[in-house]
Amino acid sequence: MLRALGLARSVARAAAGSALPSSSSASASASAPGSASSASAIAAALYSQPYTHAGAWLAQPRRTMFIQTQDTPNPNSLKFMPGVTVVDAGTYDFADSRAAATSPLARQLLRIQGVNRVFFAQKFISINKADEAEWPVLKPEIYATIMDFFASGLPVVEAPKTTEEAATEENETVSMIKELLDSRIRPMVQEDGGDIEFKSFENGVVKLKLIGSCSTCPSSKATLYDGVSNMLMHYVPEIEKIEQVEDEVDEISNAQLEKLEDRLEDRIRTKPTTPAPSSA
């Protein structure tokens, strides 16, 4: 009886050993920022294996997520394409953890040291990094965060996106501006990992906001004032000027910089001149 029990235990241990999961593997190959070709990352996510009372591991199926990365005109921003729908409609921009209160995924990504902005579109996630951060260091943690989140089944955004559109019927000019943005301009901007938002139209002035990769791109002003401005003014003669709306933090920084410049100029103007030494 004891020998049979010992044999049964040996068989159970052998079965448990054969069912133990192998360590998960992740491989990623990415082109350096600035290259024309997009990089792809293959990452395997292994679910936890429940331990049974008999001492054996229950084998669970593996799930593999293929995450592609693509460069943008902004060297500090990359597009991450997980191959699944990120958000059903619209776009979401999270400039800091406070703005990410409604998105568990954005909060997790912003906790990664070096990540300072997250942007969601239907098929991709744009991530902006700090100047001193390096993509080879950030990418593995970003891949793991995205994989773990989509495996959890949690919603990417917990609350529906609020809009600033008035409940009243829009006038014909505003409707035409939005139609041009949606059909001609936004697809090109989203291709670069960003988006453009209509804010207002008043007294011939259209106010727009660049978000995502385009918000901190060195060529964002050229994109706005050359491409977007020319197209809108061509099709909508009522438009006289295009203005860019910045984040509140950027506006405060710019205002402080202007005050500092004014103080320096005042100091230069009021600085007493040192008389030249008299010759003996």
C-alpha positions, 0 to 999 in steps of 0.5 A: 500500500505504501509502495503504491502511494509512493509510486502515485506521488512520484507520478504526480510529481513527474506530471507536475514537472512536465506541466510547469510553464516555461519562462515567458520570452519577449523579443523586440527589434526597433529602428532608431528614432528618425529612420523611415522604416517602422520597427516591430516588437513581438512580446509574449504575455504568459498568464499566471498558472493556478496551483491545484490542491494535488500539487500540479500546475494547470496549464493555461494558454499563452497569449501573444501580442504583436506591438509595432512601433513607428517613428514620428517627426518628433524625435521624442515621440513614438507610435505604439500599435498593439494590433487591437482597438485602443479606443472606439472613437475619438482621441484622448490626450493626457499631458500629466497624471492629473489629466489621466484620472479617467484612464488606468492605462494612461496612469500606468504609462505616465508612471514610467520614468521618462514618459511625460505625455500619452495620447490615444487614437483608435489604432495606436498609442503615442508616447512622448518622452523627456529629452534626457530619456532613451528609447532603448531603455523605455521601450521594454517597460512600455511594451510590458505595461501595454501587454499587461493592461490589455490582458487584464480586460480593464477599460482603457478610458473609464468615463466617456469623453466630454466635448466642448461643443455647444448643444445649439446647432453650429453655423455653416462656417464652423461646420465647414471648418470641422469637416475639413479638419476631419476629412483632410487634415486630421488623417495626416496629423494622426499619421504622425502620431498626433491630432488636431482639435478645433477650439473656436471660431470668432471674428475671423480667427480659428483657434486650434490645438495640436496634441499627441506627438505634434504638441511638442514637435519642433515643426508643429508651428510650421505644420499649423501655419503653413499646411493647415492655415493655407488649406482652411483659408483656401476653402473658407474665405471667412477665415482671416487668421489661425491661432494655436491654443497651448496647454495651460502649463505652456501658457504659464511658462511662456508668460513667465519667460516674457516677464523675465525678458522684460526685467532683463531689458529694463535692467540693461536700460537702467544699468549705469554706464561706467565712466572711462578712466581719465588719462594722467 
